[in-house]
Amino acid sequence: MRTIWWEDGKVILINQKKLPSQLTYIECTHYKRVAKAIKTLEIRGAPAIGIAAAMGLALAAYHTESTTKDHFLKELTRAAKIITSTRPTAQNLFWAANRVLHKANMSTAPVETAKQEVIHEAQRMAEEDIHINKTMGTYGATLLDDGDTIGTICNAGWLATAGEYGTALGVIKVAHEQGKNISTIALETRPVLQGARLTAFELQHDGIDVKIITDGAIGYYCYEGLINKFICGADRIIVSSGCHVINKVGTHTVSITANHYNIPFYVAAPLSTFDPESRLEDAIIEMRNPREITEINGKQIVPENVLALNPAFDITPPHLIDAIVTEKGIIYPPFKQNYKKLFTKKSL
Ligand code: MRU
């Protein structure tokens, strides 16, 4: 299954807000519609919104009436600014927009060819994302054993990427394909319920045993010894601080609980999620609309005038993480040094 793709001058994406009850698609003919899809979580998950940014720029290139290179580059830069203003946390969004802009800026071709190059680059990035996730899954599957029960939070499956494998769920999926008997426990992931709606949908679709628990039940399941490994994705990994992992809110609680019970805690993320430049204190945690918490299906569930605070992500420090799986291999502590060594290594 693909999450997002280019088709005859349009970007088609699965409307994740409607899942699991309806599998519907959104046809975007303007980059601003892609930006809206990212902002409203019609498409979500760090690698997926990166590919959406690239596809949005492809749409901007497809529809531009610019006849000069200079004007085209200005238009593309303006579109990139609008697309990247949608969500502040996932590194992949900025990485992808920068990669497409760089491609256009470096092109020595005439403007019509440069537009085509941008469109091809976006499509190439979607294909690469799928390949990267499969490779990451192959590396990560070596951490999983027959009979494991794996805990996971949010959705780090194919819906969170360009399609087919996903990051953390890609690791589980490859282990399952290798014939290992893997069961999973997915945290529902309040307040948007990516775990209950999307992870459960994906794992069930792939024939992998999945049970849903409330986020607060994690301590109970660890105490009872019912989970023996955790794996999650990441939205941004801050290299300078030693690889703090920014991921869906609740991840940090899971990491502390796992650590307390000596349960391995793994992260799976492509290199496009690593932020080699920012300081930890500069990372922006997205604060979302409090109504995601105060309402269920449009019905107020919290007394009027009670304030709800809604950070979408939290920060897990490196000492709580046992390994980070990437498409170039598995990184063990000390993460910062070993991340740097990866760049001299060939991938699978
Ligand atoms: O708010 P979301 O649904 O975009 O948050 C997504 C996550 O936190 C995922 O765990 C993360 O992007 C990793 S996905 C491969």
Residues whose N, C-alpha, C, O or C-beta is under 5 A from the ligand:
A	BS01	MRU	R44 G45 A46 P47 I153 C154 N155 A156 A160 T167 Q194 G233 A234 D235 N247 K248
